[in-house]
Every structure is written in C-alpha cells, then in structure tokens.
Amino acid sequence: MWYLPQFLLCLLAVQVQGHGRLLEPPSRSSMWRFGYGTPPNYNDNELFCGGLYVHSVINGGKCGVCGDPYHVKQPRPNEAGGKYGLGIIVRNYTAGQLIKTTVDLTANHLGYFEFRICPNNNISKIVEQSCLDKYPLN
C-alpha cells in the first residue's frame, strides 16, 4: 500500500499546466489590471490552449494564435475582434528598440514564452500564425 500515494501523485502530475501572464507590456487579458477599463479576465494566467487534454487530445496539438483553445470559434477571446482583442494600443515601440517585458509566472511547469508580433491595426482582421512567424522578437 505504500506505493499508492506515489502512484496517485504521478497521475496528478500528468494534469499540470503552466500558468503565467504578460504584465509588461500588459496583455489583452491583463489590461484591466492596469486600469484600462477592459473586460476582466480573472483567468489571464491560463492562456495555455485550453489545457493539456484540450490541446493534445481534442485539438490534436493545435492552439489559437493568442493562447486560446483552437476549437473555439474565431475570433477567439484573445484575438483581434474577440472579447479582449479590442484594438487598444498599450505601448509604442520603434523598430530595433530594446524593450522590457515582465512575465508573472504563477505556477512554473517548465514551459516558455515566445514573443511575436504581426502588423495588424484592424480588429476585424484575424491574425494568422504565418504572419506572427514572420516577426519573432529576439
């Protein structure tokens, strides 16, 4: 019976997902925390494609371009035109400028963040992954 608690712990470990939010510059889901008057997303640290099961099993490894579950109808909540993608510019930068970013990790599960941009000033135009892939931030 001594092995039962270890076995259950291993089962629980399979279900963990990374939790974190972009605070600088504020992400679309986190702007409300800085007084922007946008809809609050109390789960703004959970843009992990719907979780391990949804991402891997339901959506076959696919994820929305802004971290939303892939199967959600476009525009997804964090995409242009979605609940949080309202076209508000929170920071302005010039090409080649070194920028400061702050990520608040609320639970580290060995994930990572990638920063990409896509030139799009039209909230009714859905951004595609191919556009984001052209503009990685290094």
C-alpha angles and dihedrals in degrees: 000000000000090000095057096080091048091049092050090047090054091051091052092047090061090061099056122114131188118263124202144126135211109241102168109071091016113243121231090258093049102044091098088065088065098048100263094137092234123141110284119245104198088187095053089133092061105072091130101129093271096305134289098300096044093045097044105030109023097035100031094236095313124133134186112257092251098042099271120132109278095229093060112107115260132285086051117204096267097038127092107290093017127116093280100024096086100147096254113153108216099178137014123214136177124231111277094014117144107236133195117232128188123198119189107211108199093177122010113213096165095270126135142216126237121196119212133155134201123200101242125138095168115093091196092059114085114224116232126214090240090064092049090049090060093059113044115166114230 
